[in-house]
Amino acid sequence: MQKVVFSIFKVNYIKMIQKNTMGMVVGILLVVGGLNWASVGLLNLDVVATIFGGTAALGSKAVYILIGLAAIYKLAKMVGIMK
């Protein structure tokens, strides 16, 4: 009985950690994206493009895609599509 309860607790704990980690990553990406857009609007400076070598650089595109996916994930969570 103890082993079953521990196994259930362990599975729930792992799911909680994964959910919190995903939320943290999404939050960081959204903050990076928001700050980047603020710098574009206020200073005409794209920080992501500056760091990765231009807007067409693979690194910049990867960051832009990750930020977009984070926004889609957050939107899905907000409207209740994902739990």
N, C-alpha and C positions, 0 to 999 in steps of 0.2 A: 504494500500500500504506500509506504513512504517513497519507494522508488518511482511509482507512477506519479505521485504528487510532485516530486522533485523534477521528473521529466517534463511534466506539464508546465511547471514554473520556469524551467530552463528554456523551453520553446517560447513561452510568452516573453521572457526576459530578452531573448535574442531578437524577437520581432520588435520589441520596444526599442532596443538599441539601434536596429536597422532603420526604424521609422525616424528616430531622433537624428541619426546620422544623415539620412536623406533630407530631412527638414533643415538641418544645419548647412548642408551643401547648397541646397536650393536658396536658402536665405543669403548666403555669401555671394552666390552668383547674381542674385537680384540686386544686392547692394552694389556690387561691382558694376553691373549694367546701369543702375540708376546714377551712380557717381560719374560714370563715363559719359552718359547723356547730359548730365549737368555740366560737365567740363566742355562738352561740344557746344552746348547752348550758350554758356557764359563766356567761355574763353576761346571758342573755335579750335579746341584741342582734343583730338581723339586719343586718349591715353592708351587704350588697348592697341590701336594701330601704331602708336609711337613705340610702345614696348616691343611689339612683334614684327615691326618692319613694314608697315603699310596695311591698308585695308584689304589688299588682295593676297597678303601673306597667309600661308596655311595656318599659322598660329592664331592670327587675328580671326580668321574664319571659324576656327574651332571654338574660340572663346565666344564669338557671337552666336554660334549655333547652340552651345551649352547654355548661354543666357536665355536664348529663345525657348529651349526645351524646359528650362527651369520655370519660365513664365507660364508655359502651357501646363506644366505640372501643378503649379500654384493655383492657376485658374480652375483646373479640374477639381482640386481640393476645395476651393471656395464655393463652387456651384454644387458640390456634393456628388460628382461623378465617381471620384475615388475616395476611399476611406483611409 
